[in-house]
Amino acid sequence: MQTVCRKDMCTGCMACIDKCKFSALRLHQGIRSYNVVIDEEKCKKCGACRSVCQDNSEAKLKSPVNWYEGWSKDSVIRKSSSSGGFAAAIMKAFIESGGIVSSCVFQDGEFNFKLGRKSEDIAQFQGSKYVKSNPKGIYKEIAAAVKTEKVLFIGLPCQVAALKKYLPEKHEDNLYTIDLICHGTPSLLLLQRYLKEHGYRLDALADIRFRKKDDFKLLGESWQPI
């Protein structure tokens, strides 16, 4: 099995899959690790997948310039967010200044990424999501958008690093990023197994909140026990 990066060291950022023009990559996800496997019959050995993979390059460590803490002054944003609404407040200000934002959403049983252009779009991005998300496709969308618009991307450090490696340097002035503190994200398979043990299907949930102040909750009326 030939993999894009070292075996079992894949972060699941999916940038290599977006970068491959020949559909030669396949994600193999397990409970303990992810791997992107190369189909050697389709592969043209162009090296694009390996060049965009952060695990194949040395990390550049920087010391923090300043450290702050804060929360949204908007009580509506604060109450509907997991950690004070800091990210939602920034997204709102960014959109109002003429930019667009991108972050993780839960939709149809998947944790994917979307672009938001209106203040009303922010609600779908709110809420902590303690599971490995799927940014596949968003790199291409952002690459197209930053040619003419300012884009704010909020995601995990591996996803931010992947996006910066994916984009041509000439468009970096239009890209703004916020990476979240991460101690590792569990596989989506683990969440699916947990819900199944309690009689639920992830794709049947209208919404899911990993931390709604102090509780783990399944929200909405569209879910049905298995």
ZADRENLUM-879232 format. One line per field, with one value per residue (C-alpha): residue number from 1; x, y, z. Coordinates in steps of 0.5 Angstrom, whole numbers, padded with zeros to 4 digits. Layout:
N
kollo	[NUM_...]
u	[X_...]
v	[Y_...]
w	[Z_...]
This chain:
226
kollo	[1_2_3_4_5_6_7_8_9_10_11_12_13_14_15_16_17_18_19_20_21_22_23_24_25_26_27_28_29_30_31_32_33_34_35_36_37_38_39_40_41_42_43_44_45_46_47_48_49_50_51_52_53_54_55_56_57_58_59_60_61_62_63_64_65_66_67_68_69_70_71_72_73_74_75_76_77_78_79_80_81_82_83_84_85_86_87_88_89_90_91_92_93_94_95_96_97_98_99_100_101_102_103_104_105_106_107_108_109_110_111_112_113_114_115_116_117_118_119_120_121_122_123_124_125_126_127_128_129_130_131_132_133_134_135_136_137_138_139_140_141_142_143_144_145_146_147_148_149_150_151_152_153_154_155_156_157_158_159_160_161_162_163_164_165_166_167_168_169_170_171_172_173_174_175_176_177_178_179_180_181_182_183_184_185_186_187_188_189_190_191_192_193_194_195_196_197_198_199_200_201_202_203_204_205_206_207_208_209_210_211_212_213_214_215_216_217_218_219_220_221_222_223_224_225_226]
u	[0000_0003_0001_0002_0005_0008_0003_-0002_0001_-0005_-0008_-0014_-0014_-0016_-0011_-0008_-0015_-0017_-0010_-0010_-0012_-0013_-0017_-0011_-0012_-0017_-0018_-0018_-0021_-0020_-0022_-0014_-0011_-0013_-0009_-0009_-0007_-0005_-0008_-0001_-0005_-0008_-0002_0002_0007_0007_0008_0003_0000_0006_0008_0002_0002_0004_0007_0012_0015_0018_0014_0016_0015_0014_0013_0007_0007_0001_-0004_-0011_-0018_-0025_-0032_-0037_-0041_-0047_-0051_-0055_-0048_-0045_-0051_-0051_-0044_-0040_-0034_-0036_-0038_-0031_-0030_-0038_-0036_-0030_-0034_-0040_-0035_-0031_-0037_-0040_-0033_-0034_-0031_-0033_-0032_-0031_-0031_-0034_-0042_-0046_-0050_-0054_-0049_-0043_-0038_-0036_-0034_-0038_-0037_-0041_-0043_-0049_-0049_-0055_-0050_-0046_-0051_-0049_-0041_-0043_-0041_-0035_-0035_-0030_-0029_-0025_-0028_-0028_-0025_-0025_-0027_-0027_-0019_-0022_-0027_-0023_-0017_-0023_-0025_-0019_-0017_-0022_-0025_-0022_-0023_-0023_-0022_-0023_-0021_-0016_-0008_-0007_-0013_-0010_-0003_-0006_-0010_-0003_0000_-0005_-0006_-0001_0003_0000_-0007_-0004_-0006_-0013_-0013_-0014_-0014_-0015_-0013_-0016_-0013_-0013_-0010_-0012_-0019_-0023_-0025_-0032_-0033_-0032_-0038_-0042_-0041_-0042_-0049_-0051_-0049_-0055_-0060_-0058_-0056_-0052_-0055_-0062_-0060_-0062_-0057_-0051_-0048_-0042_-0042_-0048_-0045_-0045_-0049_-0048_-0054_-0058_-0062_-0068_-0074_-0072_-0068_-0070_-0067_-0064]
v	[0000_0007_0013_0020_0021_0016_0011_0012_0020_0023_0028_0028_0035_0032_0037_0032_0029_0036_0037_0031_0032_0024_0022_0017_0018_0014_0016_0010_0012_0007_0008_0009_0013_0015_0014_0017_0011_0012_0008_0007_0005_0012_0016_0020_0021_0029_0029_0035_0031_0030_0037_0040_0035_0038_0032_0032_0038_0041_0045_0052_0054_0061_0064_0068_0075_0077_0073_0075_0072_0075_0073_0076_0082_0080_0076_0072_0070_0068_0064_0060_0059_0054_0058_0065_0067_0069_0066_0068_0075_0075_0072_0077_0083_0080_0079_0086_0089_0085_0079_0071_0066_0059_0054_0047_0045_0039_0037_0031_0027_0030_0035_0039_0046_0051_0058_0064_0070_0073_0074_0069_0064_0064_0060_0054_0055_0056_0050_0046_0040_0035_0030_0029_0034_0033_0039_0036_0041_0047_0048_0049_0053_0058_0058_0061_0066_0069_0071_0077_0077_0076_0070_0068_0061_0058_0051_0046_0047_0042_0044_0052_0049_0045_0051_0055_0050_0049_0056_0060_0065_0071_0070_0070_0077_0076_0070_0070_0064_0062_0056_0052_0049_0042_0036_0031_0029_0023_0019_0020_0012_0013_0018_0013_0007_0011_0013_0006_0004_0008_0007_0013_0014_0020_0021_0022_0028_0035_0037_0035_0039_0037_0042_0046_0049_0043_0038_0033_0034_0031_0037_0037_0032_0029_0024_0017_0011_0005]
w	[0000_-0002_0002_0001_0008_0013_0014_0020_0020_0016_0019_0015_0012_0005_0001_-0003_-0005_-0008_-0011_-0015_-0022_-0024_-0018_-0016_-0008_-0004_0004_0008_0015_0021_0029_0030_0024_0017_0011_0004_-0001_-0008_-0014_-0018_-0024_-0024_-0021_-0026_-0021_-0021_-0014_-0013_-0007_-0003_-0004_-0001_0005_0011_0014_0008_0010_0017_0021_0022_0030_0032_0039_0040_0040_0044_0048_0049_0052_0050_0048_0044_0047_0044_0049_0043_0040_0046_0049_0042_0042_0046_0048_0049_0041_0040_0033_0031_0033_0028_0022_0023_0023_0017_0013_0015_0012_0005_0006_0006_0011_0011_0017_0019_0019_0021_0015_0013_0018_0015_0018_0012_0010_0007_0005_0008_0005_0009_0017_0017_0015_0021_0025_0022_0024_0031_0036_0038_0034_0037_0031_0025_0020_0012_0008_0002_-0004_0000_-0002_-0009_-0007_-0003_-0008_-0013_-0008_-0006_-0013_-0012_-0005_0002_0005_0013_0014_0021_0022_0026_0025_0020_0016_0016_0014_0008_0006_0006_0002_-0003_-0005_-0010_-0006_-0010_-0007_0000_0001_0001_0006_0013_0018_0025_0027_0033_0039_0038_0042_0036_0033_0034_0028_0025_0026_0033_0034_0029_0034_0040_0037_0035_0042_0044_0039_0034_0027_0025_0019_0022_0027_0025_0029_0034_0040_0043_0048_0050_0056_0060_0057_0050_0047_0040_0038_0033_0032_0025_0029_0030_0034_0030]
